Amino acid sequence: MLELQDICYETEDGKLILDHINATIEDHFVVITGPNGSGKSTLAKVITGLLQADTGEVVFDGEMLYSKKKHLHRKQQCKQIQMVFQNPEGSLNPKHTIEKILSDAMLFHKVTDRAHVKEKCQEWVQRMELPEDTLSRFPSSFSGGQKQRIALARALCVSPKFLIADEPTSALDVSVQLRMLQLIKELKREMGLTILFISHDMGVIYDICDEVAVMKDGKIEETGEKEAFFANPKTEYGKLLLDSVPTLPYLE
């Protein structure tokens, strides 16, 4: 269970990006949606420790991961909470082979040893339905969809409990996007993951999530189970989000 307690984040010029965020995320597939600039990605980076909030605490499974008053347990936070970005290049070193990218992550977090790490890398290549010669290649030789699968493997190979996916399929073709979403759902069940997924796509949101959280102006406007949100949003902005997309089969 992830608990966010009074999280605030300001830019250097004093703009409030996260405005007293309080939320609890249990063992679900939760989607955060909302307009650009609403604070979704900033919140994700605070949870992972990539950004430090100005106030507040992040607690995961009863353990304090972040507090302004305490040191950040960065290594432990990295292992338990992993993130996949819209642009996979950010997490794939272009100078390293895929074998090195995956093995370095697993060895750093001690999920395996040097004697077995290549075998584990090969298992992840198979899981992600990537070419057999993947491990010897560099990131630049792969398509966008393949790179996103490698980034997902890099995040999950350290056996995290919580995955944040920041619009990981928005730049992919529809057919590639569908298979990526299927993989994420399969891995959630297989690994017992809690997933926080950021998306603007209402079709994607309806397909994958258990719960929806709507952000606007640095605040969480509303939360609720998927069926309840799509049937009757609680806020005017939630209604606006649904009204702004074409009629979809599940709403007919």
C-alpha positions in Angstrom: 0.0 0.0 0.0 1.3 3.4 -1.0 0.4 6.4 1.1 0.9 10.0 0.1 0.6 12.5 2.9 0.4 16.2 2.3 2.7 16.2 -0.7 3.5 19.7 -2.1 6.0 20.6 -4.8 6.9 24.1 -6.0 9.1 25.2 -8.9 12.1 27.5 -8.2 9.9 30.5 -9.3 7.3 29.6 -6.7 4.7 27.9 -8.9 2.8 25.3 -7.0 2.8 22.1 -9.0 1.5 19.7 -6.4 -1.0 21.1 -3.9 -1.3 19.1 -0.7 -1.8 15.7 -2.3 -3.2 13.0 0.0 -4.0 9.6 -1.4 -3.8 5.9 -0.7 -3.2 3.3 -3.4 -3.8 -0.3 -2.5 -3.3 -3.4 -4.6 -5.0 -2.1 -7.7 -4.5 -0.9 -11.2 -5.0 2.8 -10.7 -5.0 5.3 -13.6 -4.3 9.0 -13.1 -5.7 11.3 -15.8 -6.0 15.0 -16.3 -4.8 17.8 -18.5 -1.2 18.6 -19.4 0.4 20.5 -16.5 -1.9 19.1 -13.9 1.0 17.5 -12.0 0.7 13.9 -12.9 4.3 13.3 -14.0 5.6 15.4 -11.2 3.7 13.3 -8.6 5.1 10.1 -10.2 8.7 11.5 -9.9 8.1 12.4 -6.3 6.9 8.9 -5.5 10.0 7.3 -7.2 12.3 9.8 -5.5 13.4 11.4 -8.8 12.1 14.7 -7.3 12.0 15.8 -3.7 8.8 17.3 -2.4 8.8 20.5 -0.4 6.4 19.0 2.2 4.9 15.7 2.9 5.7 12.0 3.2 5.7 8.9 1.0 5.0 5.7 2.9 5.1 2.2 1.2 3.9 -0.9 3.0 4.4 0.9 6.3 7.9 2.0 5.6 8.8 5.7 5.3 10.3 6.2 1.9 10.4 9.9 1.9 10.0 12.7 4.3 11.4 16.3 4.2 12.5 15.7 7.8 14.3 12.5 7.1 16.8 11.0 4.6 15.5 9.4 1.5 16.0 5.7 1.3 16.8 5.9 -2.4 18.2 2.5 -3.0 15.3 0.7 -1.3 12.8 3.0 -3.0 14.3 2.2 -6.4 13.9 -1.5 -5.9 10.4 -1.4 -4.5 9.0 1.3 -6.9 10.0 1.4 -10.5 8.9 3.7 -13.3 8.5 3.4 -17.1 8.4 6.6 -19.1 6.7 7.7 -22.3 10.2 8.0 -23.9 12.1 4.8 -23.2 15.5 6.3 -24.2 15.7 8.0 -20.8 16.2 4.7 -19.0 18.3 2.9 -21.7 21.9 3.9 -21.9 22.7 4.1 -25.6 26.3 3.0 -25.0 25.4 -0.3 -23.2 24.1 -3.6 -24.7 20.7 -4.8 -23.5 22.5 -7.5 -21.5 24.5 -4.9 -19.6 21.4 -2.7 -19.0 19.4 -5.6 -17.5 22.3 -7.3 -15.7 23.5 -4.1 -14.0 20.0 -3.5 -12.6 19.7 -7.0 -11.2 23.1 -7.2 -9.8 22.8 -3.7 -8.2 19.6 -4.8 -6.4 20.9 -8.3 -5.6 18.0 -10.1 -7.2 20.5 -12.7 -8.7 24.3 -13.3 -8.8 26.8 -13.1 -11.7 26.6 -16.9 -12.3 22.9 -16.7 -13.1 22.4 -13.1 -14.4 22.7 -13.9 -18.1 20.1 -16.6 -17.7 17.8 -14.2 -16.0 18.3 -11.6 -18.8 17.4 -14.3 -21.4 14.2 -15.0 -19.5 13.2 -11.4 -19.6 13.9 -11.2 -23.4 11.5 -14.2 -23.8 8.9 -12.7 -21.5 8.9 -9.5 -23.6 8.7 -11.4 -26.9 11.9 -9.8 -28.1 14.3 -11.1 -30.8 16.7 -13.9 -29.7 19.8 -11.7 -30.3 18.4 -8.9 -28.2 21.0 -9.1 -25.4 24.0 -8.4 -27.7 22.4 -5.4 -29.3 22.2 -1.7 -28.4 19.0 0.3 -27.8 19.3 2.3 -31.1 18.8 -0.9 -33.1 15.2 -1.5 -31.8 11.9 -0.1 -32.8 9.9 2.2 -30.4 7.7 -0.6 -29.3 10.7 -2.9 -28.7 12.5 -0.2 -26.8 9.5 0.2 -24.6 9.4 -3.5 -23.8 13.1 -3.4 -22.9 12.4 -0.4 -20.6 9.6 -2.4 -19.0 11.9 -5.4 -18.6 14.5 -3.1 -17.1 12.0 -1.8 -14.5 10.5 -5.2 -13.6 13.7 -7.4 -13.6 14.5 -6.1 -10.1 11.2 -7.5 -8.7 9.5 -4.3 -7.6 6.2 -4.3 -5.8 4.9 -1.0 -7.4 5.2 0.1 -11.0 4.5 3.6 -12.3 3.9 3.8 -16.1 3.8 7.4 -17.4 2.0 7.2 -20.7 4.2 4.3 -21.9 2.0 3.5 -24.9 1.0 6.9 -26.2 3.7 7.1 -28.8 3.1 3.6 -30.2 1.0 2.4 -33.1 -2.3 1.0 -32.1 -1.5 -2.7 -32.6 1.8 -2.3 -30.7 0.0 -0.4 -28.0 -2.5 -3.2 -27.5 0.1 -5.9 -27.1 2.1 -3.7 -24.7 -1.0 -3.2 -22.5 -1.7 -6.9 -22.6 1.8 -7.6 -21.4 1.5 -5.1 -18.6 -1.8 -6.7 -17.4 -0.3 -10.2 -17.6 2.8 -9.2 -15.7 0.6 -7.5 -13.0 -1.2 -10.7 -12.4 2.0 -12.8 -12.6 4.1 -10.6 -10.3 1.4 -9.3 -8.0 2.2 -5.7 -8.9 0.4 -2.6 -7.9 0.4 -0.3 -10.9 -0.1 3.5 -11.2 -0.7 4.3 -14.9 -0.8 7.8 -16.3 -2.9 8.3 -19.4 -5.1 10.7 -21.4 -6.7 7.9 -23.5 -10.1 7.1 -22.2 -10.3 3.8 -24.2 -7.0 2.7 -22.6 -8.1 3.8 -19.2 -11.4 1.9 -19.4 -9.6 -1.2 -20.6 -6.9 -1.5 -18.0 -7.8 0.1 -14.7 -9.6 -0.8 -11.5 -9.8 2.8 -10.2 -9.5 6.3 -11.7 -8.0 9.4 -10.2 -8.5 12.8 -11.9 -5.9 15.5 -11.4 -6.2 19.2 -12.1 -4.1 22.2 -11.1 -1.9 20.1 -8.8 -4.8 18.5 -6.9 -6.7 15.2 -7.0 -10.2 16.3 -8.1 -11.8 12.9 -7.7 -11.2 9.2 -7.3 -13.4 6.2 -7.8 -13.9 2.8 -9.2 -13.7 2.6 -13.0 -17.4 1.7 -13.6 -18.6 4.4 -11.3 -16.4 7.1 -12.9 -17.4 6.2 -16.5 -21.1 6.0 -15.5 -21.3 9.2 -13.4 -18.2 11.3 -12.7 -18.4 13.2 -9.4 -16.9 16.5 -10.6 -17.6 18.9 -13.5 -14.1 18.4 -14.7 -14.5 14.6 -14.7 -17.7 15.0 -16.8 -15.8 17.3 -19.2 -13.1 14.7 -19.7 -15.6 12.1 -20.8 -17.6 14.6 -22.9 -14.4 15.6 -24.7 -13.8 12.2 -26.4 -15.9 10.5 -29.1 -18.6 8.0 -28.1 -16.9 4.7 -27.2 -18.5 1.3 -27.3 -18.6 0.9 -23.5 -20.5 4.2 -23.1 -23.2 3.4 -25.8 
